[in-house]
Amino acid sequence: MALSAGTRRTVACLLVGLGALLIVAALLIPTYTVGKLAKTPLDLEITTIATNQPGEESLVLDSKSLTSPDSAAKIDTNVPLVSQRFLTVEEPSDATEMTVQAGQTLRRIDKQGDTGLLTATIDRVTIDRKTGEPVDKDPNGSIAVNVNKDMQPVADPVQHTGLQYRFPIGTEQKSYPYFDLNARKTFDINFVEETEINNLKVYHFKQSIPATDLNNVVKTPTNKLTFPAAKWGVPGEGDITMSRWYTNTREVWVEPQTGTVIKGGEQLHLFYARSGEKPEVTALKSHIVFDENTIESQISVAKENIDKLSLYGRTMPIVFGVIGVIALIVGAILGVRGSGSTPAPAGGALSQKSGGRRPDNDPPTEQIRITK
């Protein structure tokens, strides 16, 4: 059934308006919606587990050997280790900032209970939800490694700088400042290569932490010890005071679109020495890496966010743009047709019988002859 001219003009206006709206939406979605998705969610809960690498050296100082009166310091070998971190979002958090709390432990699983606990920390930092970097406040975080007499953690204010728990959306192949929890300082983490983990493209980064005297970082009973040389197992006479030193080579593999850390590893080395250049007694030396379950979990998180970014950043704009252009074209065609001239009414033509003259509207008259 053909549409009247008025109906065509109405439909044309509606299509042009719809097309313009869809094209505007196609332009705005990538900037507005993707910008919203680029923020770290406030319901974040991440558990990561790392274990020492099989076949590689894993050494731990037996703490009981230091207090035993009859033996020198003993280093256990082939110690199975597990590092667990539970990360949550705490207050204060809002539309632009969030406070991340990470509780982390390192245990030797060949011993039960507290005897197997090697280190425990609670780290809090307020970060920007888009960049992942700490906010410009002093202090913007705290670290707890000690406990009070009631066995409650004691948090020391610590100013954090650089990345730590996530990389920015659109991670680049460059160096980033990265905060080290143990040294409480920031060092560059450098891009190494682009590679794949389980068919997912990732960027590999690497960071080296120089020998750091932990006694100068935080005062704890174990960061500076004095024992006889025989107890330390080193040449000499009398008591010798040593500090605990820390070095690390950290590696992370990041999914660049979302900034998700897919895999992480640390080559930890803690040792007692009178100088950082010459390790004397190993406290801990091991290479710990995310286990397979953690890697698969992080890949799932990354892929979910990639799909969201792809939907709002590419698929929807293309679909809206194409439909919008089609609607504009169809609307323009209908508008042109609807504005054409209408045919003249049939009665407007002059009758051939009138000889081209306008017919007389008066009724005809007839003369009547009357016979007298």
C-alpha positions as CSV (number, residue, x, y, z in Angstrom):
1,M,0.0,0.0,0.0
2,A,1.6,3.3,-1.1
3,L,2.2,6.0,1.5
4,S,0.8,9.4,1.1
5,A,3.1,12.4,0.7
6,G,2.5,13.5,4.3
7,T,3.2,10.1,5.7
8,R,6.4,9.8,3.7
9,R,7.6,13.2,5.1
10,T,6.9,12.1,8.7
11,V,8.7,8.8,8.3
12,A,11.6,10.6,6.6
13,C,12.0,12.9,9.6
14,L,11.9,10.1,12.0
15,L,14.5,8.1,10.1
16,V,16.8,11.1,9.8
17,G,16.5,11.8,13.5
18,L,17.1,8.2,14.4
19,G,20.1,8.0,12.1
20,A,21.6,11.2,13.6
21,L,21.1,9.8,17.2
22,L,22.7,6.5,16.4
23,I,25.8,8.2,14.8
24,V,26.2,10.5,17.8
25,A,25.9,7.4,20.1
26,A,28.5,5.6,18.0
27,L,30.9,8.5,18.5
28,L,30.2,8.9,22.3
29,I,30.2,5.3,23.4
30,P,34.0,4.7,23.0
31,T,34.9,7.8,25.0
32,Y,32.2,7.8,27.7
33,T,31.4,4.1,28.3
34,V,35.0,2.8,27.8
35,G,36.2,5.5,30.2
36,K,33.8,4.1,32.8
37,L,34.9,0.5,32.2
38,A,38.6,1.6,32.5
39,K,38.1,2.0,36.3
40,T,39.0,-0.7,38.7
41,P,35.8,-2.1,40.1
42,L,35.0,-1.4,43.8
43,D,33.9,-5.0,44.5
44,L,37.4,-6.3,43.7
45,E,38.5,-9.5,45.5
46,I,41.5,-11.3,44.2
47,T,43.4,-14.3,45.8
48,T,46.8,-15.2,44.3
49,I,48.9,-18.2,45.2
50,A,52.5,-18.6,44.3
51,T,54.8,-21.6,45.0
52,N,58.5,-22.3,44.7
53,Q,59.6,-23.7,41.4
54,P,60.3,-27.4,41.4
55,G,63.9,-28.4,40.8
56,E,65.2,-24.9,41.7
57,E,67.0,-24.0,44.9
58,S,64.8,-23.2,47.9
59,L,66.7,-22.4,51.1
60,V,65.3,-21.3,54.5
61,L,67.2,-20.6,57.7
62,D,66.0,-22.8,60.6
63,S,65.2,-20.2,63.2
64,K,65.4,-22.7,66.1
65,S,69.0,-23.3,65.2
66,L,69.8,-19.7,66.2
67,T,68.5,-20.2,69.7
68,S,70.0,-23.7,70.2
69,P,73.1,-23.5,72.4
70,D,74.9,-26.4,70.8
71,S,74.7,-25.9,67.1
72,A,75.5,-23.3,64.4
73,A,73.0,-21.7,62.2
74,K,71.3,-24.4,60.0
75,I,70.0,-23.8,56.5
76,D,67.2,-26.2,55.4
77,T,67.3,-27.1,51.7
78,N,64.5,-28.0,49.2
79,V,61.9,-26.3,51.4
80,P,58.4,-26.2,49.9
81,L,57.0,-22.6,50.1
82,V,53.7,-21.0,49.4
83,S,52.9,-17.3,49.2
84,Q,49.3,-16.3,49.4
85,R,47.8,-12.8,48.9
86,F,44.2,-11.8,49.5
87,L,43.3,-8.4,48.0
88,T,40.1,-6.4,48.8
89,V,38.7,-2.9,48.5
90,E,38.3,-1.0,51.7
91,E,37.1,2.5,52.7
92,P,37.7,5.3,51.8
93,S,36.7,4.5,48.2
94,D,34.6,6.6,45.7
95,A,34.0,7.2,42.0
96,T,37.6,8.2,41.4
97,E,39.7,6.7,44.2
98,M,39.8,3.3,46.0
99,T,41.7,1.9,48.9
100,V,43.3,-1.5,48.3
101,Q,44.2,-3.8,51.2
102,A,46.5,-6.8,50.6
103,G,47.2,-9.3,53.2
104,Q,50.2,-11.5,52.3
105,T,51.9,-14.4,53.9
106,L,54.9,-16.6,53.0
107,R,54.9,-20.1,54.6
108,R,57.0,-23.2,54.6
109,I,54.4,-25.9,54.3
110,D,56.6,-28.7,55.7
111,K,55.9,-27.3,59.2
112,Q,52.6,-26.8,60.9
113,G,51.0,-23.6,62.4
114,D,53.0,-20.6,63.3
115,T,56.3,-22.5,63.1
116,G,55.8,-22.5,59.3
117,L,55.1,-18.8,59.0
118,L,58.1,-16.9,57.6
119,T,56.6,-13.4,56.8
120,A,53.3,-11.7,57.1
121,T,52.3,-8.2,55.9
122,I,49.2,-6.1,55.6
123,D,49.5,-3.4,53.0
124,R,47.0,-0.6,52.4
125,V,47.2,2.1,49.7
126,T,44.7,4.5,48.1
127,I,45.0,4.5,44.3
128,D,43.5,6.2,41.3
129,R,40.9,3.9,39.8
130,K,42.0,4.7,36.3
131,T,45.8,4.8,36.4
132,G,46.4,2.4,39.3
133,E,48.9,4.8,40.8
134,P,48.7,6.0,44.4
135,V,46.9,9.3,45.0
136,D,48.7,12.5,45.8
137,K,48.1,12.4,49.6
138,D,50.5,12.1,52.5
139,P,50.4,9.5,53.7
140,N,48.5,7.5,51.0
141,G,49.0,4.1,52.6
142,S,50.4,2.0,55.5
143,I,52.3,-1.3,56.0
144,A,52.0,-3.6,59.0
145,V,54.6,-6.2,59.8
146,N,54.7,-6.0,63.6
147,V,52.0,-6.9,66.2
148,N,51.3,-5.4,69.6
149,K,51.0,-7.3,72.9
150,D,47.4,-8.3,72.0
151,M,48.8,-9.7,68.7
152,Q,47.0,-7.0,66.7
153,P,48.9,-5.7,63.6
154,V,50.6,-2.3,64.0
155,A,50.4,-0.2,60.8
156,D,53.1,2.2,60.0
157,P,52.2,5.1,57.7
158,V,54.1,4.7,54.4
159,Q,54.0,6.9,51.4
160,H,53.5,4.7,48.3
161,T,54.6,5.7,44.8
162,G,54.4,3.9,41.5
163,L,52.3,0.9,40.4
164,Q,51.8,-2.1,42.5
165,Y,48.7,-4.3,42.1
166,R,47.6,-3.4,38.6
167,F,48.8,-1.8,35.4
168,P,47.0,1.0,33.5
169,I,44.4,0.3,30.8
170,G,46.4,0.2,27.6
171,T,49.7,-0.8,29.1
172,E,52.6,0.3,26.9
173,Q,55.9,-1.3,26.1
174,K,58.0,0.9,28.3
175,S,59.3,1.2,31.9
176,Y,57.0,2.0,34.8
177,P,57.8,3.0,38.4
178,Y,56.9,0.0,40.6
179,F,56.7,0.0,44.4
180,D,58.5,-2.7,46.3
181,L,56.7,-3.7,49.6
182,N,59.8,-5.0,51.4
183,A,62.2,-2.2,50.5
184,R,59.4,0.4,50.7
185,K,60.9,2.2,47.7
186,T,60.0,2.5,44.1
187,F,62.2,1.1,41.3
188,D,61.6,1.0,37.6
189,I,60.1,-2.2,36.2
190,N,61.2,-2.5,32.6
191,F,59.5,-4.0,29.5
192,V,61.3,-7.1,28.3
193,E,59.2,-8.6,25.5
194,E,55.8,-9.4,24.1
195,T,54.9,-13.0,24.5
196,E,51.9,-15.4,25.1
197,I,50.5,-17.3,28.1
198,N,47.9,-19.9,27.2
199,N,47.3,-18.2,23.8
200,L,46.8,-14.8,25.5
201,K,49.0,-11.9,24.5
202,V,51.0,-10.4,27.4
203,Y,53.8,-8.0,28.1
204,H,56.7,-9.3,30.1
205,F,58.2,-6.8,32.6
206,K,61.3,-7.2,34.9
207,Q,62.5,-5.4,38.0
208,S,65.7,-5.7,40.0
209,I,65.8,-4.6,43.7
210,P,69.4,-3.9,44.9
211,A,70.6,-5.2,48.3
212,T,68.6,-3.3,51.0
213,D,69.4,-3.3,54.7
214,L,66.0,-4.1,56.2
215,N,67.0,-2.8,59.6
216,N,67.1,0.7,58.0
217,V,63.6,0.1,56.6
218,V,61.7,-1.1,59.6
219,K,62.8,-2.0,63.1
220,T,61.9,-5.6,63.9
221,P,63.7,-8.1,66.3
222,T,64.8,-10.3,63.3
223,N,66.3,-7.5,61.1
224,K,69.4,-7.1,63.3
225,L,70.9,-9.9,65.3
226,T,74.0,-10.4,67.4
227,F,75.5,-13.9,67.9
228,P,78.9,-15.4,68.4
229,A,80.9,-16.1,65.3
230,A,80.6,-19.8,65.9
231,K,76.8,-19.5,65.9
232,W,76.8,-17.6,62.7
233,G,79.1,-20.3,61.3
234,V,81.7,-17.7,60.2
235,P,85.4,-17.3,61.0
236,G,86.3,-15.0,63.9
237,E,86.0,-14.6,67.7
238,G,83.4,-12.9,69.9
239,D,80.0,-11.6,69.0
240,I,79.2,-10.4,65.6
241,T,76.2,-8.2,64.7
242,M,74.6,-8.7,61.3
243,S,71.7,-7.1,59.6
244,R,69.1,-8.8,57.4
245,W,69.4,-7.8,53.8
246,Y,67.0,-8.2,50.9
247,T,67.3,-8.4,47.2
248,N,64.8,-9.5,44.6
249,T,64.3,-10.0,40.9
250,R,60.6,-9.5,40.1
251,E,58.8,-10.5,36.9
252,V,55.2,-9.8,35.9
253,W,53.3,-10.7,32.7
254,V,50.5,-8.2,32.0
255,E,47.6,-8.3,29.6
256,P,48.0,-4.9,28.0
257,Q,44.4,-4.0,27.1
258,T,43.1,-4.3,30.7
259,G,46.3,-4.0,32.7
260,T,45.6,-7.3,34.5
261,V,48.6,-9.1,35.9
262,I,48.3,-12.6,34.5
263,K,51.5,-14.1,36.0
264,G,54.0,-13.0,38.6
265,G,57.3,-14.3,40.0
266,E,59.9,-13.3,42.5
267,Q,63.5,-14.5,42.9
268,L,63.8,-13.7,46.6
269,H,67.1,-13.6,48.5
270,L,67.2,-12.6,52.2
271,F,70.5,-13.0,54.0
272,Y,72.4,-11.9,57.1
273,A,75.6,-10.0,56.6
274,R,77.8,-7.2,57.8
275,S,77.7,-5.7,54.3
276,G,75.3,-6.0,51.5
277,E,78.0,-6.8,49.0
278,K,78.9,-10.1,50.9
279,P,76.1,-12.4,51.9
280,E,77.2,-14.5,54.9
281,V,74.2,-16.5,56.2
282,T,71.1,-17.2,54.0
283,A,67.8,-16.4,55.6
284,L,65.7,-17.3,52.6
285,K,66.4,-17.9,48.9
286,S,63.8,-19.2,46.5
287,H,62.0,-18.5,43.2
288,I,58.2,-18.3,43.7
289,V,55.7,-18.0,40.8
290,F,51.9,-17.9,40.5
291,D,50.5,-21.4,40.3
292,E,48.4,-22.6,37.4
293,N,45.0,-22.0,39.0
294,T,45.9,-18.4,39.8
295,I,47.1,-17.9,36.2
296,E,43.9,-19.3,34.7
297,S,41.8,-17.2,37.1
298,Q,43.6,-14.0,36.1
299,I,43.2,-15.0,32.4
300,S,39.5,-15.3,32.9
301,V,39.3,-11.9,34.6
302,A,41.3,-10.3,31.7
303,K,39.2,-11.9,29.0
304,E,35.9,-10.8,30.6
305,N,37.2,-7.2,30.7
306,I,38.5,-7.5,27.1
307,D,35.1,-8.6,25.9
308,K,33.5,-5.6,27.7
309,L,36.0,-3.2,26.2
310,S,35.5,-4.7,22.8
311,L,31.7,-4.6,23.0
312,Y,31.5,-0.9,24.0
313,G,34.7,0.3,22.3
314,R,34.3,-1.4,18.9
315,T,31.3,-3.6,18.2
316,M,28.5,-1.3,19.4
317,P,30.0,1.9,17.7
318,I,30.3,0.0,14.4
319,V,26.8,-1.4,14.5
320,F,25.2,1.9,15.6
321,G,27.2,3.8,13.0
322,V,26.2,1.5,10.1
323,I,22.5,1.5,11.1
324,G,22.6,5.3,11.6
325,V,24.0,5.9,8.1
326,I,21.4,3.6,6.5
327,A,18.6,5.4,8.4
328,L,19.9,8.8,7.2
329,I,20.0,7.6,3.5
330,V,16.6,6.0,3.6
331,G,15.2,9.1,5.4
332,A,16.7,11.4,2.8
333,I,15.2,9.4,-0.1
334,L,11.8,9.4,1.4
335,G,12.0,13.1,2.1
336,V,12.9,13.9,-1.5
337,R,10.0,11.8,-2.8
338,G,7.6,13.2,-0.3
339,S,8.3,16.8,-1.3
340,G,7.4,16.3,-5.1
341,S,4.4,18.2,-6.9
342,T,1.0,16.7,-6.8
343,P,-1.0,16.1,-10.1
344,A,-3.8,18.6,-11.1
345,P,-7.4,17.5,-10.6
346,A,-9.1,15.9,-13.6
347,G,-11.8,18.5,-13.8
348,G,-9.3,21.2,-14.4
349,A,-8.9,20.3,-18.1
350,L,-10.9,22.3,-20.7
351,S,-13.5,20.4,-22.7
352,Q,-12.8,19.9,-26.4
353,K,-16.4,20.8,-27.0
354,S,-16.0,24.2,-25.5
355,G,-13.4,25.0,-28.2
356,G,-10.9,25.9,-25.6
357,R,-13.2,28.4,-23.9
358,R,-14.4,28.3,-20.4
359,P,-18.0,26.8,-20.4
360,D,-20.9,29.0,-19.6
361,N,-22.3,28.3,-16.2
362,D,-25.7,29.9,-17.0
363,P,-28.4,27.5,-18.0
364,P,-29.4,27.6,-21.7
365,T,-32.5,29.6,-22.7
366,E,-35.1,28.9,-25.4
367,Q,-37.4,31.4,-27.1
368,I,-41.0,30.3,-27.0
369,R,-43.2,31.4,-29.9
370,I,-46.9,32.0,-28.8
371,T,-49.6,31.9,-31.5
372,K,-51.9,34.7,-31.5
